[in-house]
């Protein structure tokens, strides 16, 4: 099996944690010049990193439009519903969550949602999701794990398609997935 060529000159590449000074250099360079070719960014920005490292640092940590912190109930509901449609296609799911990265969505799914969904049935969650879309305010995560909520009539046709609060989800469910 053939090996891929190295992405950079391994002799002069720094590895490990990024320093605040390196972050500042990368932010300043990209803010002024744009990223262009990622393989040339480290040299032009005065960094001893490879292009891949600069690209990942920018996309996952330094971009100004990144959203940090907890996922909102709306984002949580959207991740669950999109996962039921798209499966583990994290980058496609992240496209519908502005400011969230595919890695962040995947980590959120694996660390938070899996345990919440394993404690309740998906049908119970779907009814809570439907009520959430109709304007009911979830208290805590009760709309996901509330066995006292009765199953709705016509579950298959109602639970997933009556969400007018999230038009992007409505478009995805109805088949206009990008």
C-alpha positions as CSV (number, residue, x, y, z in Angstrom):
1,X,0.0,0.0,0.0
2,X,1.4,3.4,-1.0
3,X,1.9,6.1,1.6
4,X,0.6,9.6,1.2
5,X,3.2,12.3,0.9
6,X,3.7,14.4,4.0
7,X,1.5,17.5,4.2
8,X,4.4,19.7,5.3
9,X,8.2,19.8,5.9
10,X,8.3,17.7,9.1
11,X,11.7,19.1,10.1
12,X,10.4,22.6,11.0
13,X,6.9,21.8,12.2
14,X,5.9,22.5,15.8
15,X,3.5,20.0,17.3
16,X,1.3,20.1,20.4
17,X,-0.7,22.9,22.0
18,X,-1.1,26.2,20.3
19,X,0.2,29.3,22.2
20,X,-1.9,32.5,22.4
21,X,0.8,34.2,20.3
22,X,0.4,31.6,17.5
23,X,-3.4,32.0,17.7
24,X,-3.0,35.8,17.4
25,X,-0.7,35.4,14.3
26,X,-3.2,33.1,12.6
27,X,-6.2,35.3,13.4
28,X,-4.3,38.4,12.2
29,X,-3.2,36.8,9.0
30,X,-6.5,35.3,8.0
31,X,-8.5,38.5,9.0
32,X,-6.2,40.5,6.8
33,X,-5.6,38.2,3.8
34,X,-8.1,35.4,4.0
35,X,-6.9,31.8,4.1
36,X,-6.2,31.2,0.4
37,X,-4.2,28.0,0.2
38,X,-3.9,26.4,3.6
39,X,-0.5,24.9,2.8
40,X,0.9,28.4,2.3
41,X,-0.8,30.0,5.4
42,X,1.8,28.9,8.0
43,X,4.8,30.3,6.1
44,X,3.0,33.6,5.2
45,X,1.7,34.0,8.8
46,X,5.1,33.3,10.4
47,X,4.0,30.0,12.0
48,X,6.0,26.8,12.3
49,X,3.0,24.7,11.8
50,X,1.6,22.7,8.9
51,X,-1.3,23.9,6.8
52,X,-3.6,21.2,8.1
53,X,-2.9,22.2,11.6
54,X,-3.7,25.9,10.8
55,X,-6.9,24.9,8.9
56,X,-8.2,22.8,11.8
57,X,-7.3,25.4,14.4
58,X,-9.1,28.1,12.4
59,X,-12.2,26.1,11.6
60,X,-12.7,24.4,15.0
61,X,-11.5,27.1,17.4
62,X,-10.7,30.6,16.1
63,X,-13.4,31.4,13.5
64,X,-15.3,34.5,14.6
65,X,-18.7,32.9,13.8
66,X,-18.3,29.9,16.0
67,X,-20.9,29.4,18.7
68,X,-19.6,28.2,22.1
69,X,-21.3,26.8,25.1
70,X,-24.3,24.6,25.7
71,X,-26.7,23.6,22.9
72,X,-30.1,25.2,23.2
73,X,-33.2,23.1,23.4
74,X,-33.9,24.0,19.8
75,X,-30.5,22.9,18.7
76,X,-30.8,19.7,20.7
77,X,-34.1,18.8,19.1
78,X,-32.7,19.6,15.7
79,X,-29.7,17.4,16.2
80,X,-31.9,14.5,17.3
81,X,-34.3,14.8,14.4
82,X,-31.6,15.3,11.8
83,X,-29.7,12.3,13.1
84,X,-32.9,10.2,12.7
85,X,-33.0,11.3,9.1
86,X,-29.3,11.5,8.1
87,X,-27.6,9.1,10.6
88,X,-24.0,9.9,11.5
89,X,-23.4,12.4,8.8
90,X,-22.1,15.0,11.2
91,X,-21.0,17.6,8.7
92,X,-24.4,17.6,7.0
93,X,-26.1,17.9,10.4
94,X,-23.7,20.8,11.4
95,X,-24.7,22.7,8.2
96,X,-28.1,23.2,9.8
97,X,-26.7,24.6,13.0
98,X,-24.9,27.9,12.3
99,X,-21.7,28.3,14.3
100,X,-21.5,24.7,15.3
101,X,-18.8,22.4,13.9
102,X,-19.2,18.8,12.9
103,X,-16.9,17.6,15.6
104,X,-18.8,19.6,18.2
105,X,-22.1,18.1,17.1
106,X,-20.7,14.6,17.1
107,X,-19.3,15.1,20.6
108,X,-22.6,16.5,21.8
109,X,-24.4,13.5,20.4
110,X,-22.0,10.9,21.9
111,X,-21.7,12.5,25.3
112,X,-25.2,13.9,26.0
113,X,-27.9,12.8,23.6
114,X,-27.2,9.0,23.6
115,X,-27.7,8.7,27.3
116,X,-30.9,10.8,27.2
117,X,-32.4,8.8,24.4
118,X,-31.5,5.5,25.9
119,X,-33.6,6.3,28.9
120,X,-36.7,7.0,26.9
121,X,-38.4,5.8,23.7
122,X,-38.0,7.8,20.5
123,X,-41.8,8.0,20.2
124,X,-42.0,9.8,23.6
125,X,-39.3,12.2,22.4
126,X,-41.0,12.8,19.1
127,X,-44.2,13.8,20.9
128,X,-42.3,16.2,23.1
129,X,-40.6,17.5,19.9
130,X,-43.9,18.1,18.3
131,X,-45.2,20.0,21.3
132,X,-42.0,22.0,21.4
133,X,-42.5,23.0,17.8
134,X,-46.1,24.0,18.5
135,X,-44.8,26.5,21.1
136,X,-44.7,24.5,24.3
137,X,-41.7,25.4,26.4
138,X,-39.8,22.4,27.6
139,X,-38.8,22.4,31.3
140,X,-35.3,21.0,31.6
141,X,-35.1,18.0,29.3
142,X,-38.6,16.8,30.2
143,X,-39.8,17.0,26.7
144,X,-37.3,14.3,25.8
145,X,-37.8,12.0,28.7
146,X,-41.4,12.2,29.9
147,X,-43.1,8.8,30.1
148,X,-46.3,10.4,31.3
149,X,-46.9,12.0,27.8
150,X,-49.4,9.8,25.9
151,X,-48.6,8.7,22.4
152,X,-50.4,10.9,19.8
153,X,-52.9,9.6,17.3
154,X,-51.5,9.1,13.8
155,X,-47.9,9.2,15.2
156,X,-46.2,8.5,11.9
157,X,-47.9,11.4,10.0
158,X,-48.0,14.0,12.8
159,X,-45.0,13.8,15.0
160,X,-42.3,14.6,12.5
161,X,-43.9,16.9,10.0
162,X,-45.8,19.5,11.9
163,X,-42.9,21.7,13.0
164,X,-43.5,25.2,11.7
165,X,-41.1,26.8,14.2
166,X,-38.1,25.1,12.4
167,X,-38.6,25.7,8.7
168,X,-35.1,24.2,7.9
169,X,-36.1,20.9,9.5
170,X,-39.4,20.9,7.7
171,X,-37.6,21.3,4.4
172,X,-35.2,18.4,5.3
173,X,-38.0,16.1,6.4
174,X,-39.9,16.8,3.2
175,X,-37.0,15.8,1.0
176,X,-35.1,19.0,0.1
177,X,-31.9,17.9,1.9
178,X,-28.8,19.6,0.5
